[in-house]
Amino acid sequence: MMDVLQNIGYGIVALAILVVVGLVVLQKLGDATGGSANTSAQYLMTQLGSSGLSGWVPAIIAVAVGALFLSYFIGKRR
């Protein structure tokens, strides 16, 4: 069970790194282009940030840990 929790942790860290790198790249791209492309980049940054993809991370953690505990107790019963 600890191996699965460790793998979930690695997945969460990888997702966080991807979001941060994506935010930095989009910010630099928006600054370099200007105009309507900057508006589009700002919108995408909002969607990646706490109101978008990153906002789902706590829910994913809760569901994954809950599923692990349920599978542990169901497997222990058999």
N, CA, C and O atoms as a CHARMM CRD file, in Angstrom:
* protein
*
  312
    1    1 MET  N      0.82500  -1.18300   0.00000 PROA 1      0.00000
    2    1 MET  CA     0.00000   0.00000   0.00000 PROA 1      0.00000
    3    1 MET  C      0.87500   1.25600   0.00000 PROA 1      0.00000
    4    1 MET  O      0.52300   2.25800  -0.62100 PROA 1      0.00000
    5    2 MET  N      1.98600   1.20300   0.67700 PROA 2      0.00000
    6    2 MET  CA     2.87300   2.36000   0.70900 PROA 2      0.00000
    7    2 MET  C      3.47700   2.62700  -0.66300 PROA 2      0.00000
    8    2 MET  O      3.74000   3.77700  -1.01400 PROA 2      0.00000
    9    3 ASP  N      3.69800   1.55900  -1.44600 PROA 3      0.00000
   10    3 ASP  CA     4.22200   1.74900  -2.79900 PROA 3      0.00000
   11    3 ASP  C      3.24300   2.53400  -3.65500 PROA 3      0.00000
   12    3 ASP  O      3.63600   3.39800  -4.43800 PROA 3      0.00000
   13    4 VAL  N      1.95800   2.22300  -3.49600 PROA 4      0.00000
   14    4 VAL  CA     0.94700   2.93200  -4.27300 PROA 4      0.00000
   15    4 VAL  C      0.87400   4.39400  -3.84600 PROA 4      0.00000
   16    4 VAL  O      0.76200   5.28100  -4.69200 PROA 4      0.00000
   17    5 LEU  N      0.93600   4.65100  -2.54700 PROA 5      0.00000
   18    5 LEU  CA     0.91600   6.02900  -2.06500 PROA 5      0.00000
   19    5 LEU  C      2.14400   6.79500  -2.55700 PROA 5      0.00000
   20    5 LEU  O      2.06100   7.97500  -2.89700 PROA 5      0.00000
   21    6 GLN  N      3.27700   6.10800  -2.58700 PROA 6      0.00000
   22    6 GLN  CA     4.49100   6.74900  -3.07900 PROA 6      0.00000
   23    6 GLN  C      4.36000   7.08900  -4.56400 PROA 6      0.00000
   24    6 GLN  O      4.79200   8.15700  -4.99600 PROA 6      0.00000
   25    7 ASN  N      3.77000   6.18900  -5.33900 PROA 7      0.00000
   26    7 ASN  CA     3.57200   6.45400  -6.75900 PROA 7      0.00000
   27    7 ASN  C      2.58700   7.59800  -6.98500 PROA 7      0.00000
   28    7 ASN  O      2.76100   8.39400  -7.90800 PROA 7      0.00000
   29    8 ILE  N      1.55800   7.68200  -6.14900 PROA 8      0.00000
   30    8 ILE  CA     0.62000   8.80300  -6.24300 PROA 8      0.00000
   31    8 ILE  C      1.35100  10.11000  -5.94100 PROA 8      0.00000
   32    8 ILE  O      1.13300  11.11900  -6.61200 PROA 8      0.00000
   33    9 GLY  N      2.21000  10.08500  -4.94000 PROA 9      0.00000
   34    9 GLY  CA     3.00200  11.27100  -4.61300 PROA 9      0.00000
   35    9 GLY  C      3.89200  11.70400  -5.75800 PROA 9      0.00000
   36    9 GLY  O      4.00100  12.89600  -6.04600 PROA 9      0.00000
   37   10 TYR  N      4.53700  10.73700  -6.42200 PROA 10     0.00000
   38   10 TYR  CA     5.37000  11.06000  -7.57900 PROA 10     0.00000
   39   10 TYR  C      4.52900  11.66600  -8.69700 PROA 10     0.00000
   40   10 TYR  O      4.95900  12.60600  -9.36500 PROA 10     0.00000
   41   11 GLY  N      3.34500  11.13400  -8.89500 PROA 11     0.00000
   42   11 GLY  CA     2.46100  11.67400  -9.92200 PROA 11     0.00000
   43   11 GLY  C      2.04400  13.09900  -9.62700 PROA 11     0.00000
   44   11 GLY  O      1.97500  13.93000 -10.53300 PROA 11     0.00000
   45   12 ILE  N      1.76300  13.39100  -8.35700 PROA 12     0.00000
   46   12 ILE  CA     1.36000  14.74100  -7.96200 PROA 12     0.00000
   47   12 ILE  C      2.51500  15.72000  -8.14200 PROA 12     0.00000
   48   12 ILE  O      2.31100  16.84300  -8.60200 PROA 12     0.00000
   49   13 VAL  N      3.72000  15.30200  -7.78200 PROA 13     0.00000
   50   13 VAL  CA     4.89300  16.15200  -7.96300 PROA 13     0.00000
   51   13 VAL  C      5.13800  16.40200  -9.45300 PROA 13     0.00000
   52   13 VAL  O      5.45300  17.52400  -9.85100 PROA 13     0.00000
   53   14 ALA  N      4.99600  15.37100 -10.26900 PROA 14     0.00000
   54   14 ALA  CA     5.18000  15.54200 -11.70900 PROA 14     0.00000
   55   14 ALA  C      4.14400  16.50100 -12.28500 PROA 14     0.00000
   56   14 ALA  O      4.47300  17.33100 -13.13200 PROA 14     0.00000
   57   15 LEU  N      2.89200  16.39500 -11.83200 PROA 15     0.00000
   58   15 LEU  CA     1.85000  17.30300 -12.29400 PROA 15     0.00000
   59   15 LEU  C      2.16000  18.74100 -11.88900 PROA 15     0.00000
   60   15 LEU  O      1.97000  19.66500 -12.67900 PROA 15     0.00000
   61   16 ALA  N      2.63600  18.92900 -10.66300 PROA 16     0.00000
   62   16 ALA  CA     2.97500  20.27000 -10.20200 PROA 16     0.00000
   63   16 ALA  C      4.11800  20.86200 -11.02200 PROA 16     0.00000
   64   16 ALA  O      4.08600  22.04300 -11.36800 PROA 16     0.00000
   65   17 ILE  N      5.11600  20.05800 -11.33000 PROA 17     0.00000
   66   17 ILE  CA     6.23800  20.54100 -12.13000 PROA 17     0.00000
   67   17 ILE  C      5.76500  20.90900 -13.52900 PROA 17     0.00000
   68   17 ILE  O      6.17300  21.94000 -14.06400 PROA 17     0.00000
   69   18 LEU  N      4.91400  20.08600 -14.12800 PROA 18     0.00000
   70   18 LEU  CA     4.39900  20.39500 -15.45800 PROA 18     0.00000
   71   18 LEU  C      3.58100  21.67300 -15.46900 PROA 18     0.00000
   72   18 LEU  O      3.68500  22.46300 -16.40700 PROA 18     0.00000
   73   19 VAL  N      2.76700  21.89000 -14.44000 PROA 19     0.00000
   74   19 VAL  CA     1.95800  23.10100 -14.37200 PROA 19     0.00000
   75   19 VAL  C      2.84900  24.33000 -14.23200 PROA 19     0.00000
   76   19 VAL  O      2.62100  25.33800 -14.90100 PROA 19     0.00000
   77   20 VAL  N      3.85600  24.25600 -13.37300 PROA 20     0.00000
   78   20 VAL  CA     4.74500  25.40300 -13.17300 PROA 20     0.00000
   79   20 VAL  C      5.52300  25.70900 -14.45500 PROA 20     0.00000
   80   20 VAL  O      5.63200  26.87100 -14.84800 PROA 20     0.00000
   81   21 VAL  N      6.05700  24.69200 -15.09800 PROA 21     0.00000
   82   21 VAL  CA     6.78500  24.91200 -16.34200 PROA 21     0.00000
   83   21 VAL  C      5.84800  25.48800 -17.40500 PROA 21     0.00000
   84   21 VAL  O      6.23100  26.39100 -18.15000 PROA 21     0.00000
   85   22 GLY  N      4.62500  24.96700 -17.47300 PROA 22     0.00000
   86   22 GLY  CA     3.65600  25.49200 -18.42700 PROA 22     0.00000
   87   22 GLY  C      3.32000  26.94600 -18.16400 PROA 22     0.00000
   88   22 GLY  O      3.20400  27.73700 -19.10000 PROA 22     0.00000
   89   23 LEU  N      3.16100  27.30700 -16.89100 PROA 23     0.00000
   90   23 LEU  CA     2.87100  28.69700 -16.55100 PROA 23     0.00000
   91   23 LEU  C      4.01500  29.62700 -16.93800 PROA 23     0.00000
   92   23 LEU  O      3.78300  30.71900 -17.45700 PROA 23     0.00000
   93   24 VAL  N      5.23400  29.20200 -16.68900 PROA 24     0.00000
   94   24 VAL  CA     6.39600  30.02900 -17.02700 PROA 24     0.00000
   95   24 VAL  C      6.51300  30.19500 -18.54200 PROA 24     0.00000
   96   24 VAL  O      6.74900  31.29800 -19.03300 PROA 24     0.00000
   97   25 VAL  N      6.34800  29.10800 -19.27000 PROA 25     0.00000
   98   25 VAL  CA     6.45300  29.17600 -20.72700 PROA 25     0.00000
   99   25 VAL  C      5.35000  30.06800 -21.29600 PROA 25     0.00000
  100   25 VAL  O      5.61000  30.89000 -22.17500 PROA 25     0.00000
  101   26 LEU  N      4.11900  29.90900 -20.79900 PROA 26     0.00000
  102   26 LEU  CA     3.02800  30.74300 -21.30000 PROA 26     0.00000
  103   26 LEU  C      3.22800  32.21400 -20.96900 PROA 26     0.00000
  104   26 LEU  O      2.89500  33.08500 -21.77200 PROA 26     0.00000
  105   27 GLN  N      3.77100  32.49500 -19.78900 PROA 27     0.00000
  106   27 GLN  CA     4.02500  33.88300 -19.43000 PROA 27     0.00000
  107   27 GLN  C      5.06900  34.49600 -20.35200 PROA 27     0.00000
  108   27 GLN  O      4.89200  35.61600 -20.83300 PROA 27     0.00000
  109   28 LYS  N      6.14700  33.77800 -20.60100 PROA 28     0.00000
  110   28 LYS  CA     7.20000  34.29100 -21.49000 PROA 28     0.00000
  111   28 LYS  C      6.67100  34.45100 -22.91300 PROA 28     0.00000
  112   28 LYS  O      7.00200  35.42300 -23.59300 PROA 28     0.00000
  113   29 LEU  N      5.84800  33.49800 -23.36800 PROA 29     0.00000
  114   29 LEU  CA     5.27300  33.58600 -24.70300 PROA 29     0.00000
  115   29 LEU  C      4.33700  34.78800 -24.81700 PROA 29     0.00000
  116   29 LEU  O      4.36700  35.51200 -25.81200 PROA 29     0.00000
  117   30 GLY  N      3.51100  34.99600 -23.80100 PROA 30     0.00000
  118   30 GLY  CA     2.60100  36.13900 -23.81800 PROA 30     0.00000
  119   30 GLY  C      3.34400  37.45900 -23.79200 PROA 30     0.00000
  120   30 GLY  O      2.94400  38.41000 -24.46300 PROA 30     0.00000
  121   31 ASP  N      4.42000  37.52700 -23.02400 PROA 31     0.00000
  122   31 ASP  CA     5.21600  38.76000 -22.98200 PROA 31     0.00000
  123   31 ASP  C      5.90600  39.03800 -24.31900 PROA 31     0.00000
  124   31 ASP  O      6.05400  40.19000 -24.72600 PROA 31     0.00000
  125   32 ALA  N      6.32200  37.97300 -24.99100 PROA 32     0.00000
  126   32 ALA  CA     7.05400  38.14000 -26.24800 PROA 32     0.00000
  127   32 ALA  C      6.13800  38.52600 -27.39800 PROA 32     0.00000
  128   32 ALA  O      6.55700  39.24500 -28.30400 PROA 32     0.00000
  129   33 THR  N      4.89000  38.06000 -27.37600 PROA 33     0.00000
  130   33 THR  CA     4.01500  38.30500 -28.51900 PROA 33     0.00000
  131   33 THR  C      3.20400  39.58100 -28.38700 PROA 33     0.00000
  132   33 THR  O      3.09700  40.34500 -29.34600 PROA 33     0.00000
  133   34 GLY  N      2.63100  39.82600 -27.21700 PROA 34     0.00000
  134   34 GLY  CA     1.82100  41.02200 -27.01000 PROA 34     0.00000
  135   34 GLY  C      0.47100  40.92000 -27.70600 PROA 34     0.00000
  136   34 GLY  O      0.22300  39.97000 -28.44900 PROA 34     0.00000
  137   35 GLY  N     -0.39600  41.89100 -27.47100 PROA 35     0.00000
  138   35 GLY  CA    -1.69300  41.95600 -28.14500 PROA 35     0.00000
  139   35 GLY  C     -2.63900  40.85700 -27.75700 PROA 35     0.00000
  140   35 GLY  O     -2.72000  40.47700 -26.58900 PROA 35     0.00000
  141   36 SER  N     -3.36700  40.33700 -28.74600 PROA 36     0.00000
  142   36 SER  CA    -4.38800  39.31700 -28.48300 PROA 36     0.00000
  143   36 SER  C     -3.76900  37.99000 -28.06100 PROA 36     0.00000
  144   36 SER  O     -4.39200  37.22100 -27.32900 PROA 36     0.00000
  145   37 ALA  N     -2.55600  37.71800 -28.51400 PROA 37     0.00000
  146   37 ALA  CA    -1.88500  36.48600 -28.09300 PROA 37     0.00000
  147   37 ALA  C     -1.59100  36.52800 -26.59900 PROA 37     0.00000
  148   37 ALA  O     -1.63500  35.49400 -25.93200 PROA 37     0.00000
  149   38 ASN  N     -1.29300  37.70400 -26.06900 PROA 38     0.00000
  150   38 ASN  CA    -1.06400  37.83900 -24.63500 PROA 38     0.00000
  151   38 ASN  C     -2.35200  37.56900 -23.87000 PROA 38     0.00000
  152   38 ASN  O     -2.32300  36.94900 -22.80700 PROA 38     0.00000
  153   39 THR  N     -3.47900  38.02800 -24.40000 PROA 39     0.00000
  154   39 THR  CA    -4.76700  37.75500 -23.75600 PROA 39     0.00000
  155   39 THR  C     -5.04800  36.25900 -23.73000 PROA 39     0.00000
  156   39 THR  O     -5.52000  35.73300 -22.72200 PROA 39     0.00000
  157   40 SER  N     -4.76200  35.57500 -24.82700 PROA 40     0.00000
  158   40 SER  CA    -4.95200  34.12500 -24.88400 PROA 40     0.00000
  159   40 SER  C     -4.02000  33.40600 -23.91400 PROA 40     0.00000
  160   40 SER  O     -4.42600  32.44700 -23.25700 PROA 40     0.00000
  161   41 ALA  N     -2.78600  33.86100 -23.82200 PROA 41     0.00000
  162   41 ALA  CA    -1.82900  33.25000 -22.89900 PROA 41     0.00000
  163   41 ALA  C     -2.27600  33.45100 -21.45400 PROA 41     0.00000
  164   41 ALA  O     -2.15700  32.53700 -20.63800 PROA 41     0.00000
  165   42 GLN  N     -2.78700  34.63300 -21.13000 PROA 42     0.00000
  166   42 GLN  CA    -3.27300  34.89100 -19.77100 PROA 42     0.00000
  167   42 GLN  C     -4.45100  33.98700 -19.44000 PROA 42     0.00000
  168   42 GLN  O     -4.55000  33.49000 -18.31900 PROA 42     0.00000
  169   43 TYR  N     -5.34700  33.76700 -20.40300 PROA 43     0.00000
  170   43 TYR  CA    -6.48700  32.86700 -20.19000 PROA 43     0.00000
  171   43 TYR  C     -6.01200  31.44300 -19.93200 PROA 43     0.00000
  172   43 TYR  O     -6.51200  30.77100 -19.03000 PROA 43     0.00000
  173   44 LEU  N     -5.04400  30.98000 -20.72900 PROA 44     0.00000
  174   44 LEU  CA    -4.51700  29.62300 -20.53300 PROA 44     0.00000
  175   44 LEU  C     -3.82000  29.48700 -19.19000 PROA 44     0.00000
  176   44 LEU  O     -3.90500  28.44000 -18.54800 PROA 44     0.00000
  177   45 MET  N     -3.13100  30.54000 -18.76100 PROA 45     0.00000
  178   45 MET  CA    -2.47600  30.50200 -17.45100 PROA 45     0.00000
  179   45 MET  C     -3.51800  30.39300 -16.34000 PROA 45     0.00000
  180   45 MET  O     -3.29500  29.70000 -15.34800 PROA 45     0.00000
  181   46 THR  N     -4.64400  31.06700 -16.50000 PROA 46     0.00000
  182   46 THR  CA    -5.71800  30.95800 -15.51500 PROA 46     0.00000
  183   46 THR  C     -6.27400  29.54600 -15.48300 PROA 46     0.00000
  184   46 THR  O     -6.58300  29.02100 -14.41300 PROA 46     0.00000
  185   47 GLN  N     -6.40400  28.92800 -16.65200 PROA 47     0.00000
  186   47 GLN  CA    -6.92900  27.57100 -16.71200 PROA 47     0.00000
  187   47 GLN  C     -5.95700  26.55500 -16.11900 PROA 47     0.00000
  188   47 GLN  O     -6.39100  25.52700 -15.59800 PROA 47     0.00000
  189   48 LEU  N     -4.67200  26.81400 -16.18500 PROA 48     0.00000
  190   48 LEU  CA    -3.68700  25.92300 -15.57700 PROA 48     0.00000
  191   48 LEU  C     -3.54400  26.16800 -14.08100 PROA 48     0.00000
  192   48 LEU  O     -3.17100  25.26600 -13.33100 PROA 48     0.00000
  193   49 GLY  N     -3.83900  27.38000 -13.65400 PROA 49     0.00000
  194   49 GLY  CA    -3.61400  27.76700 -12.26100 PROA 49     0.00000
  195   49 GLY  C     -4.64100  27.19400 -11.31500 PROA 49     0.00000
  196   49 GLY  O     -5.28600  26.18700 -11.60900 PROA 49     0.00000
  197   50 SER  N     -4.78800  27.84800 -10.17300 PROA 50     0.00000
  198   50 SER  CA    -5.62100  27.30500  -9.10000 PROA 50     0.00000
  199   50 SER  C     -7.09200  27.22100  -9.45500 PROA 50     0.00000
  200   50 SER  O     -7.82100  26.44300  -8.84000 PROA 50     0.00000
  201   51 SER  N     -7.55500  27.99600 -10.43000 PROA 51     0.00000
  202   51 SER  CA    -8.96400  27.90900 -10.80100 PROA 51     0.00000
  203   51 SER  C     -9.20500  26.86600 -11.88200 PROA 51     0.00000
  204   51 SER  O    -10.35100  26.64500 -12.27200 PROA 51     0.00000
  205   52 GLY  N     -8.16800  26.22900 -12.37000 PROA 52     0.00000
  206   52 GLY  CA    -8.30700  25.25000 -13.44100 PROA 52     0.00000
  207   52 GLY  C     -7.78500  23.88300 -13.05500 PROA 52     0.00000
  208   52 GLY  O     -8.26600  23.25800 -12.10900 PROA 52     0.00000
  209   53 LEU  N     -6.80100  23.43200 -13.79900 PROA 53     0.00000
  210   53 LEU  CA    -6.25500  22.08700 -13.62500 PROA 53     0.00000
  211   53 LEU  C     -5.67900  21.85900 -12.23300 PROA 53     0.00000
  212   53 LEU  O     -5.91000  20.81000 -11.63100 PROA 53     0.00000
  213   54 SER  N     -4.94200  22.82000 -11.72400 PROA 54     0.00000
  214   54 SER  CA    -4.32300  22.65300 -10.40300 PROA 54     0.00000
  215   54 SER  C     -5.35800  22.60300  -9.29200 PROA 54     0.00000
  216   54 SER  O     -5.09200  22.04400  -8.22800 PROA 54     0.00000
  217   55 GLY  N     -6.52000  23.17100  -9.51700 PROA 55     0.00000
  218   55 GLY  CA    -7.57700  23.13800  -8.50500 PROA 55     0.00000
  219   55 GLY  C     -8.15300  21.75500  -8.28000 PROA 55     0.00000
  220   55 GLY  O     -8.76500  21.49800  -7.24400 PROA 55     0.00000
  221   56 TRP  N     -7.96500  20.86000  -9.24000 PROA 56     0.00000
  222   56 TRP  CA    -8.48600  19.49500  -9.10400 PROA 56     0.00000
  223   56 TRP  C     -7.55200  18.57400  -8.32600 PROA 56     0.00000
  224   56 TRP  O     -7.96100  17.47900  -7.94100 PROA 56     0.00000
  225   57 VAL  N     -6.32600  18.98200  -8.08700 PROA 57     0.00000
  226   57 VAL  CA    -5.34200  18.11000  -7.43500 PROA 57     0.00000
  227   57 VAL  C     -5.80600  17.63300  -6.05000 PROA 57     0.00000
  228   57 VAL  O     -5.68200  16.44000  -5.77200 PROA 57     0.00000
  229   58 PRO  N     -6.33100  18.49500  -5.16800 PROA 58     0.00000
  230   58 PRO  CA    -6.79100  17.98300  -3.86800 PROA 58     0.00000
  231   58 PRO  C     -7.91000  16.94400  -3.98900 PROA 58     0.00000
  232   58 PRO  O     -7.95300  15.98300  -3.22000 PROA 58     0.00000
  233   59 ALA  N     -8.80000  17.13600  -4.94100 PROA 59     0.00000
  234   59 ALA  CA    -9.87300  16.16000  -5.13500 PROA 59     0.00000
  235   59 ALA  C     -9.31900  14.82800  -5.62700 PROA 59     0.00000
  236   59 ALA  O     -9.77800  13.76700  -5.20300 PROA 59     0.00000
  237   60 ILE  N     -8.34400  14.87900  -6.51000 PROA 60     0.00000
  238   60 ILE  CA    -7.72700  13.64800  -7.01500 PROA 60     0.00000
  239   60 ILE  C     -7.00300  12.91700  -5.89900 PROA 60     0.00000
  240   60 ILE  O     -7.06400  11.69000  -5.82400 PROA 60     0.00000
  241   61 ILE  N     -6.32100  13.64800  -5.03200 PROA 61     0.00000
  242   61 ILE  CA    -5.63100  13.03800  -3.89200 PROA 61     0.00000
  243   61 ILE  C     -6.63200  12.35800  -2.96800 PROA 61     0.00000
  244   61 ILE  O     -6.41900  11.22100  -2.54700 PROA 61     0.00000
  245   62 ALA  N     -7.71400  13.04400  -2.65600 PROA 62     0.00000
  246   62 ALA  CA    -8.71100  12.48200  -1.74300 PROA 62     0.00000
  247   62 ALA  C     -9.34400  11.22000  -2.31500 PROA 62     0.00000
  248   62 ALA  O     -9.52500  10.24000  -1.59200 PROA 62     0.00000
  249   63 VAL  N     -9.67700  11.22900  -3.58000 PROA 63     0.00000
  250   63 VAL  CA   -10.28500  10.05500  -4.20700 PROA 63     0.00000
  251   63 VAL  C     -9.29900   8.89200  -4.25200 PROA 63     0.00000
  252   63 VAL  O     -9.67600   7.75200  -3.98000 PROA 63     0.00000
  253   64 ALA  N     -8.04500   9.16600  -4.59000 PROA 64     0.00000
  254   64 ALA  CA    -7.04600   8.10200  -4.67700 PROA 64     0.00000
  255   64 ALA  C     -6.77600   7.46800  -3.32000 PROA 64     0.00000
  256   64 ALA  O     -6.71800   6.24300  -3.21200 PROA 64     0.00000
  257   65 VAL  N     -6.61100   8.28400  -2.28300 PROA 65     0.00000
  258   65 VAL  CA    -6.36100   7.74200  -0.94000 PROA 65     0.00000
  259   65 VAL  C     -7.57900   6.99100  -0.43500 PROA 65     0.00000
  260   65 VAL  O     -7.44200   5.93500   0.18300 PROA 65     0.00000
  261   66 GLY  N     -8.77100   7.52000  -0.68800 PROA 66     0.00000
  262   66 GLY  CA    -9.99800   6.82200  -0.28700 PROA 66     0.00000
  263   66 GLY  C    -10.13300   5.47000  -0.97400 PROA 66     0.00000
  264   66 GLY  O    -10.51400   4.48400  -0.34200 PROA 66     0.00000
  265   67 ALA  N     -9.82500   5.42200  -2.25700 PROA 67     0.00000
  266   67 ALA  CA    -9.88300   4.15200  -2.98700 PROA 67     0.00000
  267   67 ALA  C     -8.85800   3.16300  -2.45500 PROA 67     0.00000
  268   67 ALA  O     -9.13100   1.96500  -2.39200 PROA 67     0.00000
  269   68 LEU  N     -7.67700   3.65100  -2.06900 PROA 68     0.00000
  270   68 LEU  CA    -6.66600   2.75600  -1.49800 PROA 68     0.00000
  271   68 LEU  C     -7.14500   2.14200  -0.18800 PROA 68     0.00000
  272   68 LEU  O     -7.00200   0.93900   0.03200 PROA 68     0.00000
  273   69 PHE  N     -7.71100   2.97200   0.67700 PROA 69     0.00000
  274   69 PHE  CA    -8.18600   2.44900   1.95900 PROA 69     0.00000
  275   69 PHE  C     -9.34700   1.48700   1.76500 PROA 69     0.00000
  276   69 PHE  O     -9.40900   0.45900   2.44000 PROA 69     0.00000
  277   70 LEU  N    -10.25500   1.79100   0.87200 PROA 70     0.00000
  278   70 LEU  CA   -11.35900   0.86700   0.61800 PROA 70     0.00000
  279   70 LEU  C    -10.85300  -0.46300   0.06600 PROA 70     0.00000
  280   70 LEU  O    -11.30800  -1.52300   0.49500 PROA 70     0.00000
  281   71 SER  N     -9.92500  -0.41800  -0.87000 PROA 71     0.00000
  282   71 SER  CA    -9.39500  -1.66200  -1.42200 PROA 71     0.00000
  283   71 SER  C     -8.61000  -2.44200  -0.37300 PROA 71     0.00000
  284   71 SER  O     -8.60700  -3.67300  -0.39600 PROA 71     0.00000
  285   72 TYR  N     -7.94600  -1.74600   0.54200 PROA 72     0.00000
  286   72 TYR  CA    -7.20500  -2.42000   1.61200 PROA 72     0.00000
  287   72 TYR  C     -8.16400  -3.17500   2.53500 PROA 72     0.00000
  288   72 TYR  O     -7.92400  -4.33500   2.87000 PROA 72     0.00000
  289   73 PHE  N     -9.24100  -2.51800   2.94200 PROA 73     0.00000
  290   73 PHE  CA   -10.18100  -3.16700   3.85900 PROA 73     0.00000
  291   73 PHE  C    -10.99300  -4.25300   3.17300 PROA 73     0.00000
  292   73 PHE  O    -11.32100  -5.25600   3.80700 PROA 73     0.00000
  293   74 ILE  N    -11.32200  -4.08900   1.91800 PROA 74     0.00000
  294   74 ILE  CA   -12.04700  -5.13500   1.18500 PROA 74     0.00000
  295   74 ILE  C    -11.13300  -6.33400   0.96700 PROA 74     0.00000
  296   74 ILE  O    -11.56800  -7.47800   1.09300 PROA 74     0.00000
  297   75 GLY  N     -9.86100  -6.07600   0.63900 PROA 75     0.00000
  298   75 GLY  CA    -8.91600  -7.18100   0.45200 PROA 75     0.00000
  299   75 GLY  C     -8.59900  -7.89400   1.74700 PROA 75     0.00000
  300   75 GLY  O     -8.29900  -9.08800   1.73900 PROA 75     0.00000
  301   76 LYS  N     -8.65900  -7.18000   2.86400 PROA 76     0.00000
  302   76 LYS  CA    -8.37500  -7.80000   4.16500 PROA 76     0.00000
  303   76 LYS  C     -9.51300  -8.73400   4.58500 PROA 76     0.00000
  304   76 LYS  O     -9.28800  -9.72200   5.28400 PROA 76     0.00000
  305   77 ARG  N    -10.73300  -8.41500   4.15200 PROA 77     0.00000
  306   77 ARG  CA   -11.90100  -9.21300   4.50800 PROA 77     0.00000
  307   77 ARG  C    -11.84900 -10.57600   3.84200 PROA 77     0.00000
  308   77 ARG  O    -12.33700 -11.55400   4.40700 PROA 77     0.00000
  309   78 ARG  N    -11.26200 -10.66200   2.64000 PROA 78     0.00000
  310   78 ARG  CA   -11.25900 -11.91700   1.90500 PROA 78     0.00000
  311   78 ARG  C    -10.19100 -12.81800   2.36300 PROA 78     0.00000
  312   78 ARG  O    -10.05200 -13.92400   1.84100 PROA 78     0.00000
